[in-house]
């Protein structure tokens, strides 16, 4: 808008102070102000229109993104909840498995101990009583009797001790028993298995069972001489504790002359000698 100062200028002693002087000047000022006011109103409307358009555009562009983000947040929360539930279920399953495993190990240990301590069954045969008569004699569960013969293959180092046994036909025959058995007054007795707890290194003996209850124990096996000689062990250690079983000179354990390291927690097993290879085998 151009300047109009010269139109409004007053000159001392020349410009009359009358309506004819002021009214045209006021009219021109009013016209110029009205034009500015109209321009200001149009500018504000344009700014508002541009602002509304910009907000609408931002809303159309960003709303899907925000919706996707909100859905992703909801999905992530659901995934975290599912992971927490799965973790809780897994921990519960592990605890149940541990309890069941410990119960099974305890039951197995009890059964093994009962078997090792008892070892004898109630199978009976008829034997001479030393006085011209006969008596019922119980034989061990490791023995078998068929057609008048008492089979003692499970007991090493047989001797020729004999007794009379039924032949299944109403008669009697001679049956050979093992050296580990004894017969007196009509009673056939089988050897018992001696168990002992060990907390220091020791030399093992045949037909003995040992609870090893201290870490680092070294067990030296006896010199094997015949098939079937045996020594039993129960590992009473927990965690990562171990003990070692070594053979006598010139012999092996599971094919290894250096012996065997036992690391099975609460495990029980027997070592049985196999003369053909001078080797103790785990049973």
Backbone as CSV, one residue per row, in Angstrom:
resi,resn,N_x,N_y,N_z,CA_x,CA_y,CA_z,C_x,C_y,C_z
1,UNK,0.864,-1.190,0.000,0.000,0.000,0.000,0.901,1.240,0.000
2,UNK,0.736,2.189,-0.953,1.621,3.363,-1.048,1.398,4.335,0.098
3,UNK,2.427,5.138,0.363,2.343,6.163,1.405,1.500,7.353,0.916
4,UNK,0.748,7.956,1.846,-0.121,9.116,1.499,0.102,10.286,2.444
5,UNK,1.341,10.430,2.949,1.603,11.469,3.946,1.357,12.873,3.395
6,UNK,1.746,13.079,2.129,1.595,14.430,1.554,0.136,14.871,1.533
7,UNK,-0.776,13.909,1.435,-2.193,14.262,1.433,-2.651,14.697,2.811
8,UNK,-1.967,14.232,3.838,-2.396,14.529,5.211,-1.608,15.691,5.830
9,UNK,-0.622,16.231,5.105,0.270,17.230,5.660,-0.474,18.543,5.960
10,UNK,-0.185,19.175,7.098,-0.692,20.499,7.498,0.448,21.507,7.386
11,UNK,0.101,22.745,7.002,1.091,23.823,6.912,0.644,24.949,7.814
12,UNK,1.534,25.355,8.704,1.193,26.414,9.666,0.804,27.713,8.933
13,UNK,-0.294,28.254,9.386,-0.769,29.530,8.834,-1.434,29.410,7.508
14,UNK,-1.471,28.184,6.918,-2.090,28.031,5.605,-3.262,27.057,5.620
15,UNK,-3.116,25.918,6.369,-4.160,24.879,6.360,-5.280,25.294,7.304
16,UNK,-6.497,25.322,6.768,-7.664,25.714,7.587,-8.086,24.534,8.438
17,UNK,-8.463,24.843,9.666,-8.938,23.796,10.577,-10.443,23.747,10.476
18,UNK,-10.919,23.026,9.476,-12.362,22.955,9.218,-12.733,21.552,8.793
19,UNK,-14.045,21.311,8.650,-14.529,19.994,8.222,-14.010,19.652,6.860
20,UNK,-13.862,20.652,5.983,-13.362,20.382,4.643,-11.934,19.910,4.659
21,UNK,-11.204,20.278,5.712,-9.810,19.835,5.796,-9.709,18.437,6.390
22,UNK,-10.432,18.192,7.465,-10.291,16.914,8.195,-11.059,15.750,7.557
23,UNK,-12.261,15.979,7.085,-13.098,14.869,6.605,-12.467,14.081,5.467
24,UNK,-11.902,14.711,4.452,-11.272,13.894,3.403,-10.114,13.053,3.943
25,UNK,-9.370,13.635,4.858,-8.233,12.886,5.420,-8.724,11.689,6.248
26,UNK,-9.749,11.932,7.097,-10.308,10.821,7.896,-10.912,9.743,7.011
27,UNK,-11.570,10.165,5.938,-12.195,9.210,5.021,-11.129,8.315,4.386
28,UNK,-10.037,8.933,3.950,-8.968,8.148,3.328,-8.345,7.178,4.342
29,UNK,-8.142,7.655,5.581,-7.591,6.773,6.627,-8.530,5.603,6.903
30,UNK,-9.827,5.929,6.947,-10.819,4.875,7.232,-10.818,3.838,6.117
31,UNK,-10.721,4.314,4.882,-10.711,3.379,3.739,-9.499,2.462,3.795
32,UNK,-8.337,3.063,4.094,-7.114,2.259,4.152,-7.161,1.247,5.305
33,UNK,-7.692,1.672,6.474,-7.801,0.752,7.615,-8.765,-0.388,7.307
34,UNK,-9.915,-0.043,6.642,-10.899,-1.082,6.297,-10.284,-2.130,5.390
35,UNK,-9.458,-1.658,4.428,-8.798,-2.606,3.520,-7.849,-3.530,4.276
36,UNK,-7.117,-2.951,5.253,-6.204,-3.772,6.064,-6.970,-4.787,6.908
37,UNK,-8.079,-4.298,7.471,-8.867,-5.236,8.287,-9.400,-6.385,7.450
38,UNK,-9.866,-6.051,6.232,-10.362,-7.122,5.349,-9.260,-8.100,4.987
39,UNK,-8.069,-7.526,4.734,-6.929,-8.397,4.411,-6.570,-9.290,5.591
40,UNK,-6.619,-8.739,6.806,-6.310,-9.528,7.999,-7.290,-10.678,8.177
41,UNK,-8.577,-10.383,7.944,-9.600,-11.437,8.067,-9.350,-12.545,7.050
42,UNK,-9.027,-12.159,5.817,-8.759,-13.166,4.778,-7.521,-13.992,5.130
43,UNK,-6.492,-13.367,5.673,-5.255,-14.063,6.070,-5.519,-15.069,7.172
44,UNK,-6.299,-14.641,8.185,-6.629,-15.569,9.279,-7.416,-16.772,8.770
45,UNK,-8.324,-16.514,7.825,-9.091,-17.634,7.258,-8.183,-18.582,6.498
46,UNK,-7.218,-17.998,5.761,-6.289,-18.848,5.006,-5.427,-19.677,5.945
47,UNK,-4.951,-19.035,7.029,-4.145,-19.767,8.004,-4.949,-20.909,8.622
48,UNK,-6.211,-20.616,8.971,-7.060,-21.644,9.578,-7.306,-22.800,8.606
49,UNK,-7.556,-22.415,7.337,-7.779,-23.451,6.317,-6.547,-24.335,6.158
50,UNK,-5.357,-23.692,6.100,-4.120,-24.454,5.957,-3.872,-25.342,7.174
51,UNK,-4.164,-24.775,8.368,-3.982,-25.565,9.593,-4.894,-26.785,9.600
52,UNK,-6.175,-26.561,9.260,-7.128,-27.680,9.233,-6.700,-28.739,8.221
53,UNK,-6.224,-28.276,7.057,-5.789,-29.231,6.039,-4.581,-30.039,6.523
54,UNK,-3.619,-29.328,7.148,-2.431,-30.015,7.649,-2.767,-31.047,8.713
55,UNK,-3.674,-30.665,9.644,-4.070,-31.616,10.693,-4.789,-32.822,10.107
56,UNK,-5.676,-32.543,9.124,-6.393,-33.652,8.492,-5.425,-34.586,7.772
57,UNK,-4.419,-33.973,7.119,-3.445,-34.790,6.407,-2.607,-35.630,7.376
58,UNK,-2.172,-34.988,8.463,-1.411,-35.742,9.471,-2.232,-36.885,10.043
59,UNK,-3.512,-36.610,10.293,-4.376,-37.647,10.860,-4.524,-38.821,9.901
60,UNK,-4.693,-38.504,8.590,-4.879,-39.580,7.608,-3.612,-40.408,7.429
61,UNK,-2.443,-39.732,7.575,-1.184,-40.453,7.385,-0.779,-41.216,8.641
62,UNK,-0.919,-40.574,9.810,-0.398,-41.163,11.037,-1.378,-42.102,11.734
63,UNK,-2.671,-41.932,11.514,-3.643,-42.781,12.223,-3.413,-44.269,11.979
64,UNK,-3.216,-44.720,10.720,-2.942,-46.161,10.522,-1.677,-46.623,11.235
65,UNK,-0.649,-45.734,11.222,0.599,-46.104,11.886,0.394,-46.264,13.391
66,UNK,-0.328,-45.277,13.979,-0.612,-45.382,15.412,-1.474,-46.607,15.717
67,UNK,-2.422,-46.926,14.832,-3.262,-48.105,15.052,-2.423,-49.382,15.012
68,UNK,-1.477,-49.413,14.050,-0.589,-50.581,13.955,0.294,-50.700,15.189
69,UNK,0.830,-49.537,15.637,1.663,-49.548,16.836,0.887,-50.024,18.057
70,UNK,-0.348,-49.530,18.190,-1.178,-49.956,19.327,-1.454,-51.453,19.282
71,UNK,-1.698,-51.979,18.061,-1.945,-53.416,17.929,-0.691,-54.222,18.253
72,UNK,0.476,-53.683,17.792,1.741,-54.367,18.098,1.995,-54.385,19.600
73,UNK,1.691,-53.278,20.274,1.860,-53.233,21.734,0.948,-54.255,22.402
74,UNK,-0.304,-54.345,21.926,-1.241,-55.323,22.500,-0.756,-56.747,22.253
75,UNK,-0.259,-57.004,21.029,0.251,-58.344,20.715,1.465,-58.688,21.571
76,UNK,2.358,-57.688,21.769,3.538,-57.928,22.595,3.144,-58.241,24.035
77,UNK,2.147,-57.519,24.551,1.684,-57.795,25.913,1.108,-59.201,26.018
78,UNK,0.354,-59.612,24.976,-0.204,-60.971,24.991,0.900,-62.018,24.922
79,UNK,1.947,-61.730,24.114,3.066,-62.676,24.009,3.806,-62.805,25.331
80,UNK,4.021,-61.677,26.007,4.696,-61.714,27.307,3.881,-62.526,28.308
81,UNK,2.557,-62.331,28.288,1.700,-63.096,29.199,1.774,-64.588,28.885
82,UNK,1.804,-64.926,27.577,1.896,-66.338,27.184,3.228,-66.939,27.604
83,UNK,4.314,-66.154,27.432,5.645,-66.636,27.844,5.686,-66.867,29.349
84,UNK,5.106,-65.937,30.110,5.076,-66.098,31.563,4.318,-67.366,31.951
85,UNK,3.178,-67.600,31.270,2.391,-68.801,31.575,3.175,-70.060,31.217
86,UNK,3.851,-70.037,30.044,4.635,-71.205,29.623,5.784,-71.467,30.588
87,UNK,6.437,-70.380,31.047,7.533,-70.542,31.990,7.055,-71.160,33.294
88,UNK,5.909,-70.689,33.764,5.357,-71.243,35.006,5.024,-72.725,34.837
89,UNK,4.423,-73.060,33.672,4.086,-74.462,33.422,5.340,-75.321,33.329
90,UNK,6.388,-74.774,32.662,7.641,-75.535,32.530,8.289,-75.767,33.895
91,UNK,8.301,-74.738,34.740,8.893,-74.885,36.070,8.108,-75.916,36.884
92,UNK,6.783,-75.885,36.754,5.967,-76.868,37.476,6.248,-78.277,36.972
93,UNK,6.395,-78.418,35.634,6.691,-79.740,35.063,8.051,-80.253,35.529
94,UNK,9.047,-79.346,35.571,10.383,-79.746,36.040,10.331,-80.189,37.498
95,UNK,9.594,-79.437,38.323,9.482,-79.803,39.735,8.808,-81.166,39.894
96,UNK,7.755,-81.403,39.086,7.065,-82.705,39.142,8.002,-83.826,38.715
97,UNK,8.757,-83.580,37.619,9.697,-84.596,37.134,10.758,-84.892,38.178
98,UNK,11.285,-83.853,38.832,12.298,-84.062,39.863,11.749,-84.913,41.002
99,UNK,10.516,-84.587,41.435,9.918,-85.351,42.532,9.707,-86.806,42.130
100,UNK,9.203,-87.021,40.905,8.961,-88.393,40.436,10.269,-89.160,40.286
101,UNK,11.303,-88.476,39.772,12.600,-89.138,39.599,13.212,-89.531,40.934
102,UNK,13.159,-88.617,41.896,13.697,-88.936,43.223,12.927,-90.088,43.858
103,UNK,11.593,-90.079,43.674,10.790,-91.171,44.229,11.153,-92.498,43.570
104,UNK,11.355,-92.471,42.229,11.715,-93.705,41.522,13.092,-94.201,41.955
105,UNK,14.049,-93.277,42.113,15.392,-93.659,42.556,15.343,-94.260,43.955
106,UNK,14.573,-93.631,44.839,14.454,-94.142,46.206,13.846,-95.540,46.211
107,UNK,12.775,-95.724,45.397,12.136,-97.045,45.330,13.101,-98.086,44.768
108,UNK,13.881,-97.673,43.733,14.841,-98.610,43.144,15.924,-98.975,44.142
109,UNK,16.407,-97.994,44.899,17.432,-98.276,45.912,16.905,-99.244,46.965
110,UNK,15.671,-98.986,47.412,15.086,-99.870,48.422,14.947,-101.295,47.893
111,UNK,14.490,-101.406,46.619,14.331,-102.728,46.029,15.682,-103.418,45.864
112,UNK,16.695,-102.647,45.420,18.028,-103.227,45.243,18.603,-103.698,46.574
113,UNK,18.421,-102.885,47.594,18.940,-103.260,48.912,18.245,-104.524,49.430
114,UNK,16.899,-104.542,49.252,16.158,-105.713,49.719,16.602,-106.974,48.976
115,UNK,16.820,-106.809,47.645,17.250,-107.964,46.855,18.653,-108.414,47.245
116,UNK,19.531,-107.416,47.422,20.905,-107.755,47.769,21.015,-108.383,49.148
117,UNK,20.179,-107.902,50.080,20.260,-108.433,51.435,19.575,-109.789,51.557
118,UNK,18.515,-109.997,50.773,17.785,-111.267,50.860,18.470,-112.322,49.993
119,UNK,18.457,-112.094,48.668,19.121,-112.932,47.656,18.595,-114.375,47.587
120,UNK,17.896,-114.860,48.569,17.470,-116.256,48.576,15.972,-116.368,48.300
121,UNK,15.572,-117.331,47.544,14.156,-117.602,47.309,13.669,-118.707,48.212
122,UNK,12.514,-119.280,47.864,11.933,-120.334,48.707,11.735,-121.640,47.941
123,UNK,12.389,-121.748,46.742,12.294,-123.002,45.996,12.835,-124.153,46.862
124,UNK,12.114,-125.242,46.936,12.513,-126.341,47.827,12.732,-127.635,47.059
125,UNK,13.666,-128.422,47.535,13.877,-129.778,47.027,13.931,-130.718,48.230
126,UNK,13.854,-132.020,47.975,13.920,-133.024,49.031,15.352,-133.547,49.127
127,UNK,15.934,-133.490,50.325,17.328,-133.895,50.510,17.444,-134.827,51.717
128,UNK,18.529,-135.611,51.720,18.768,-136.491,52.861,18.995,-135.687,54.120
129,UNK,18.471,-136.223,55.251,18.626,-135.494,56.516,19.789,-136.020,57.359
130,UNK,20.598,-136.930,56.796,21.749,-137.452,57.521,21.403,-138.563,58.489
131,UNK,20.121,-138.901,58.601,19.694,-139.952,59.541,18.888,-141.027,58.831
132,UNK,19.110,-141.166,57.518,18.398,-142.184,56.761,17.053,-141.711,56.270
133,UNK,16.682,-140.475,56.569,15.407,-139.935,56.091,15.657,-138.770,55.154
134,UNK,14.589,-137.983,54.898,14.688,-136.872,53.971,14.017,-135.636,54.578
135,UNK,14.472,-134.462,54.138,13.888,-133.208,54.621,13.822,-132.220,53.464
136,UNK,12.880,-131.265,53.552,12.754,-130.225,52.533,13.853,-129.185,52.743
137,UNK,14.523,-128.832,51.652,15.637,-127.885,51.731,15.364,-126.709,50.790
138,UNK,15.465,-125.453,51.298,15.289,-124.264,50.466,16.583,-123.953,49.734
139,UNK,16.478,-123.625,48.448,17.670,-123.271,47.682,17.587,-121.802,47.273
140,UNK,18.724,-121.212,46.901,18.779,-119.793,46.566,18.077,-119.468,45.267
141,UNK,17.634,-118.199,45.139,16.963,-117.755,43.922,17.898,-117.790,42.724
142,UNK,19.196,-117.750,42.944,20.157,-117.802,41.853,20.384,-119.211,41.334
143,UNK,19.745,-120.241,41.962,19.902,-121.629,41.547,18.663,-122.089,40.795
144,UNK,18.815,-123.134,40.006,17.663,-123.746,39.336,17.744,-125.262,39.480
145,UNK,16.553,-125.925,39.456,16.492,-127.383,39.646,15.640,-127.976,38.532
146,UNK,16.194,-128.933,37.777,15.447,-129.563,36.694,15.904,-131.000,36.522
147,UNK,14.917,-131.911,36.410,15.203,-133.331,36.173,16.213,-133.907,37.156
148,UNK,16.051,-133.530,38.422,16.900,-134.105,39.451,18.258,-133.451,39.585
149,UNK,18.520,-132.340,38.849,19.828,-131.682,38.916,19.680,-130.259,39.443
150,UNK,20.454,-129.909,40.454,20.505,-128.556,40.993,21.584,-127.792,40.230
151,UNK,21.174,-126.779,39.445,22.105,-126.017,38.613,22.691,-124.868,39.425
152,UNK,24.001,-124.869,39.591,24.671,-123.841,40.392,25.561,-122.950,39.529
153,UNK,25.194,-122.786,38.260,26.042,-122.007,37.353,26.213,-120.578,37.816
154,UNK,25.218,-120.041,38.570,25.303,-118.650,39.023,26.279,-118.481,40.176
155,UNK,26.768,-119.579,40.763,27.694,-119.499,41.894,29.054,-120.008,41.443
156,UNK,30.112,-119.194,41.602,31.437,-119.604,41.100,32.069,-120.704,41.946
157,UNK,33.127,-121.302,41.383,33.985,-122.269,42.090,33.178,-123.407,42.697
158,UNK,32.555,-124.236,41.843,31.748,-125.355,42.329,32.641,-126.433,42.950
159,UNK,32.095,-127.076,43.939,32.792,-128.249,44.470,31.905,-129.483,44.273
160,UNK,32.210,-130.568,44.916,31.492,-131.820,44.657,30.584,-132.232,45.798
161,UNK,30.251,-131.277,46.683,29.316,-131.620,47.747,27.996,-132.041,47.117
162,UNK,27.389,-133.125,47.588,26.186,-133.651,46.940,25.099,-133.923,47.962
163,UNK,23.871,-133.899,47.480,22.736,-134.298,48.304,21.747,-134.995,47.385
164,UNK,20.737,-135.673,47.977,19.722,-136.358,47.189,18.580,-135.406,46.866
165,UNK,18.125,-135.445,45.629,17.015,-134.596,45.206,16.041,-135.424,44.397
166,UNK,14.779,-135.005,44.397,13.766,-135.716,43.616,14.082,-135.652,42.138
167,UNK,13.869,-136.778,41.426,14.158,-136.790,39.992,12.913,-136.523,39.154
168,UNK,11.796,-136.156,39.795,10.568,-135.865,39.075,9.807,-137.101,38.658
169,UNK,10.305,-138.294,39.035,9.644,-139.549,38.641,9.373,-140.425,39.857
170,UNK,9.382,-139.806,41.014,9.139,-140.578,42.240,10.392,-141.152,42.839
171,UNK,11.556,-140.907,42.198,12.811,-141.397,42.732,13.716,-140.248,43.119
172,UNK,14.997,-140.530,43.316,15.950,-139.512,43.772,17.232,-139.628,42.975
173,UNK,17.922,-138.493,42.888,19.195,-138.485,42.183,20.158,-137.565,42.933
174,UNK,21.442,-137.672,42.614,22.440,-136.848,43.278,22.501,-135.479,42.591
175,UNK,22.477,-134.392,43.383,22.562,-133.027,42.846,23.804,-132.352,43.409
176,UNK,24.592,-131.711,42.534,25.808,-131.018,42.961,25.481,-129.595,43.396
177,UNK,26.094,-129.166,44.498,25.867,-127.811,44.993,27.161,-127.022,44.944
178,UNK,27.078,-125.679,44.962,28.257,-124.833,44.876,29.038,-124.781,46.177
179,UNK,30.313,-124.363,46.054,31.165,-124.258,47.228,30.685,-123.189,48.183
180,UNK,29.892,-122.237,47.671,29.380,-121.187,48.549,28.211,-121.649,49.387
181,UNK,27.705,-122.887,49.158,26.572,-123.413,49.904,27.060,-124.377,50.994
182,UNK,26.224,-124.545,52.005,26.529,-125.536,53.049,25.277,-126.344,53.331
183,UNK,25.475,-127.629,53.769,24.350,-128.521,54.042,24.555,-129.170,55.402
184,UNK,23.541,-129.025,56.262,23.655,-129.605,57.598,22.279,-129.964,58.118
185,UNK,22.130,-131.247,58.563,20.873,-131.699,59.171,19.662,-131.383,58.310
186,UNK,19.804,-131.675,57.024,18.648,-131.507,56.146,18.427,-130.097,55.665
187,UNK,19.339,-129.158,55.958,19.145,-127.764,55.537,20.289,-127.318,54.629
188,UNK,19.940,-126.814,53.440,20.910,-126.279,52.500,20.968,-124.764,52.716
189,UNK,22.142,-124.251,53.048,22.282,-122.822,53.339,23.097,-122.139,52.250
190,UNK,22.624,-120.981,51.796,23.338,-120.193,50.780,24.081,-119.051,51.466
191,UNK,25.126,-118.556,50.838,25.893,-117.472,51.453,25.072,-116.178,51.509
192,UNK,25.354,-115.376,52.505,24.710,-114.069,52.608,25.660,-113.000,52.076
193,UNK,25.097,-111.879,51.634,25.896,-110.784,51.106,26.116,-109.759,52.212
194,UNK,27.380,-109.506,52.552,27.692,-108.567,53.630,27.777,-107.149,53.061
195,UNK,27.036,-106.216,53.672,27.048,-104.809,53.233,27.746,-103.949,54.279
196,UNK,28.490,-102.949,53.810,29.136,-102.015,54.727,29.263,-100.652,54.063
197,UNK,29.246,-99.597,54.884,29.398,-98.226,54.393,30.874,-97.840,54.426
198,UNK,31.334,-97.150,53.370,32.748,-96.788,53.271,32.887,-95.278,53.021
199,UNK,33.749,-94.653,53.835,34.007,-93.223,53.675,35.487,-92.947,53.405
200,UNK,36.293,-94.009,53.250,37.717,-93.869,52.939,38.100,-94.976,51.959
201,UNK,39.205,-94.816,51.266,39.648,-95.802,50.286,39.838,-97.171,50.938
202,UNK,39.532,-98.252,50.158,39.585,-99.602,50.743,39.759,-100.632,49.641
203,UNK,40.072,-101.863,50.051,40.169,-103.000,49.143,38.890,-103.818,49.269
204,UNK,38.198,-104.041,48.154,36.939,-104.766,48.162,37.180,-106.275,48.217
205,UNK,36.151,-107.022,48.629,36.211,-108.483,48.697,35.037,-109.064,47.936
206,UNK,35.217,-110.317,47.444,34.128,-110.982,46.730,32.889,-111.112,47.629
207,UNK,31.720,-111.205,46.986,30.448,-111.434,47.677,30.217,-110.399,48.780
208,UNK,30.611,-109.159,48.534,30.368,-108.072,49.475,29.720,-106.909,48.733
209,UNK,28.911,-106.148,49.491,28.296,-104.943,48.951,28.767,-103.737,49.742
210,UNK,28.958,-102.620,49.048,29.494,-101.430,49.707,28.665,-100.191,49.353
211,UNK,28.305,-99.430,50.410,27.741,-98.083,50.233,28.915,-97.100,50.311
212,UNK,29.212,-96.402,49.231,30.285,-95.401,49.250,29.658,-94.053,49.586
213,UNK,30.073,-93.476,50.720,29.395,-92.278,51.230,30.315,-91.067,51.327
214,UNK,31.513,-91.145,50.719,32.426,-90.002,50.747,33.055,-89.832,49.374
215,UNK,33.201,-88.591,48.939,33.802,-88.305,47.641,35.296,-88.614,47.657
216,UNK,35.812,-89.011,46.485,37.242,-89.240,46.343,37.718,-90.601,46.803
217,UNK,36.805,-91.463,47.262,37.199,-92.807,47.712,37.733,-93.608,46.516
218,UNK,38.822,-94.348,46.739,39.380,-95.231,45.711,39.180,-96.674,46.174
219,UNK,38.484,-97.481,45.360,38.200,-98.876,45.697,39.092,-99.775,44.840
220,UNK,39.848,-100.653,45.476,40.692,-101.602,44.757,39.994,-102.954,44.730
221,UNK,39.732,-103.481,43.548,39.021,-104.758,43.406,39.948,-105.926,43.741
222,UNK,39.356,-107.046,44.200,40.166,-108.243,44.444,40.645,-108.842,43.122
223,UNK,41.600,-109.736,43.188,42.103,-110.394,41.977,41.088,-111.426,41.520
224,UNK,40.483,-111.192,40.345,39.506,-112.137,39.827,40.168,-113.412,39.346
225,UNK,39.527,-114.561,39.652,40.101,-115.852,39.253,39.118,-116.727,38.496
226,UNK,37.793,-116.447,38.599,36.802,-117.317,37.968,35.593,-116.500,37.530
227,UNK,34.939,-116.973,36.479,33.728,-116.310,35.991,32.685,-116.203,37.106
228,UNK,32.010,-115.063,37.127,30.890,-114.904,38.046,31.237,-114.322,39.400
229,UNK,32.508,-114.178,39.723,32.856,-113.522,40.983,32.331,-112.084,40.938
230,UNK,31.790,-111.617,42.068,31.103,-110.336,42.001,31.318,-109.490,43.257
231,UNK,31.201,-108.169,43.041,31.224,-107.177,44.119,30.135,-106.158,43.777
232,UNK,29.334,-105.773,44.783,28.234,-104.841,44.556,28.538,-103.475,45.164
233,UNK,28.007,-102.415,44.525,28.223,-101.041,45.003,26.928,-100.240,44.923
234,UNK,26.766,-99.342,45.870,25.720,-98.314,45.804,26.391,-96.969,46.052
235,UNK,26.174,-96.044,45.132,26.751,-94.704,45.252,25.870,-93.863,46.170
236,UNK,26.359,-93.581,47.353,25.589,-92.782,48.298,25.875,-91.298,48.193
237,UNK,26.610,-90.887,47.143,27.001,-89.483,46.996,25.953,-88.727,46.197
238,UNK,25.906,-87.417,46.387,24.975,-86.575,45.657,25.742,-85.532,44.860
239,UNK,25.030,-84.863,43.958,25.646,-83.792,43.187,26.728,-84.312,42.262
240,UNK,27.835,-83.565,42.166,28.913,-83.903,41.244,29.994,-84.757,41.893
241,UNK,29.770,-85.254,43.106,30.778,-86.053,43.795,30.963,-87.406,43.110
242,UNK,32.182,-87.931,43.133,32.486,-89.199,42.481,33.407,-90.044,43.352
243,UNK,33.484,-91.362,43.017,34.517,-92.207,43.585,35.047,-93.109,42.471
244,UNK,36.184,-93.748,42.696,36.880,-94.469,41.637,37.067,-95.933,42.026
245,UNK,36.873,-96.813,41.035,37.097,-98.251,41.221,38.241,-98.658,40.306
246,UNK,39.300,-99.246,40.865,40.457,-99.651,40.068,40.649,-101.167,40.195
247,UNK,41.086,-101.842,39.107,41.302,-103.295,39.150,42.677,-103.628,39.709
248,UNK,42.851,-104.896,40.034,44.176,-105.369,40.433,45.085,-105.391,39.203
249,UNK,46.372,-105.476,39.430,47.343,-105.418,38.348,47.049,-106.480,37.296
250,UNK,47.060,-106.069,36.017,46.848,-106.996,34.914,45.392,-107.222,34.575
251,UNK,44.466,-106.640,35.317,43.045,-106.811,35.044,42.422,-105.468,34.662
252,UNK,41.143,-105.498,34.243,40.490,-104.305,33.726,39.078,-104.185,34.312
253,UNK,38.531,-102.973,34.154,37.120,-102.721,34.462,36.485,-102.147,33.206
254,UNK,35.525,-102.856,32.631,34.872,-102.450,31.386,35.913,-102.177,30.301
255,UNK,36.950,-103.054,30.240,37.959,-102.947,29.211,39.026,-101.916,29.455
256,UNK,38.989,-101.218,30.590,39.941,-100.136,30.880,40.797,-100.534,32.080
257,UNK,42.105,-100.600,31.873,43.000,-100.967,32.978,43.118,-99.866,34.014
258,UNK,42.670,-98.646,33.673,42.721,-97.540,34.640,41.542,-97.543,35.602
259,UNK,40.532,-98.340,35.300,39.401,-98.444,36.211,38.194,-97.644,35.765
260,UNK,37.325,-97.329,36.720,36.019,-96.732,36.434,35.740,-95.621,37.432
261,UNK,35.305,-94.446,36.935,34.875,-93.348,37.808,33.351,-93.368,37.906
262,UNK,32.828,-93.453,39.117,31.384,-93.556,39.338,30.830,-92.168,39.654
263,UNK,29.943,-91.676,38.769,29.365,-90.347,38.976,27.845,-90.355,38.873
264,UNK,27.224,-91.538,38.925,25.762,-91.634,38.861,25.206,-91.455,40.266
265,UNK,24.525,-90.349,40.495,24.003,-90.039,41.827,23.048,-91.135,42.300
266,UNK,23.330,-91.690,43.484,22.521,-92.721,44.110,22.388,-93.982,43.247
267,UNK,23.322,-94.197,42.318,23.254,-95.370,41.461,23.743,-96.626,42.174
268,UNK,23.202,-97.772,41.784,23.632,-99.048,42.328,23.943,-100.025,41.196
269,UNK,24.953,-100.853,41.333,25.328,-101.788,40.280,26.222,-102.885,40.860
270,UNK,26.419,-103.952,40.055,27.312,-105.043,40.429,28.442,-105.123,39.410
271,UNK,29.654,-105.480,39.856,30.770,-105.787,38.977,30.980,-107.301,39.013
272,UNK,30.910,-107.932,37.846,31.025,-109.392,37.747,32.255,-109.714,36.885
273,UNK,33.069,-110.653,37.370,34.341,-110.937,36.701,34.150,-111.899,35.531
274,UNK,34.817,-111.587,34.404,34.798,-112.414,33.207,36.235,-112.844,32.930
275,UNK,36.529,-114.127,33.232,37.911,-114.592,33.233,38.553,-114.578,31.856
276,UNK,37.779,-114.781,30.788,38.363,-114.906,29.450,39.114,-113.649,29.031
277,UNK,38.678,-112.496,29.512,39.332,-111.232,29.144,39.926,-110.522,30.353
278,UNK,39.952,-111.197,31.511,40.461,-110.577,32.765,39.786,-109.238,32.994
279,UNK,38.489,-109.230,32.841,37.746,-107.965,32.850,36.555,-108.024,33.826
280,UNK,36.370,-106.944,34.584,35.172,-106.792,35.410,34.126,-106.060,34.601
281,UNK,32.909,-106.603,34.550,31.831,-106.005,33.765,30.732,-105.481,34.689
282,UNK,30.161,-104.316,34.293,29.049,-103.726,35.061,27.760,-104.471,34.735
283,UNK,27.033,-104.821,35.793,25.739,-105.508,35.578,24.653,-104.730,36.298
